[in-house]
């Protein structure tokens, strides 16, 4: 129903910044709660950030709070993840996901809550 494509990943030095993009097609991002997840080598996929369908509420994992910012551009049908002060432990494949089942002002943090996923984009933080 909706297709998600992430972009913007790459290699960045520790302390640097990177902005990821998740562009949707088929449906508008305003129809979904939109989340970012990440999976580091040897670790399970974990929640990073989410924006409610309303666009008025965001929530972050403790590990990224204060450094990452999720935002949405309805006109571009794109969700962004601005990552600042990157750490080595931020190295992971980052996935964009959409949850069509959440109420307008609610957020979801579990992978099982999400219905649609992008292919992922690699972020590598180097020293």
ABEGO torsion letter per residue (X at the ends): XBBBBBBGBEBBBBGBBBBBBBBBBGBBAAABBBBBBBBBBGBBBBBABBBBAAGABBBBBAAABGABBBBBBAAAGBBBBBBBGBBAAABBBBBBBBBAABBAABBBABAAABABBBAEBBBBBBX
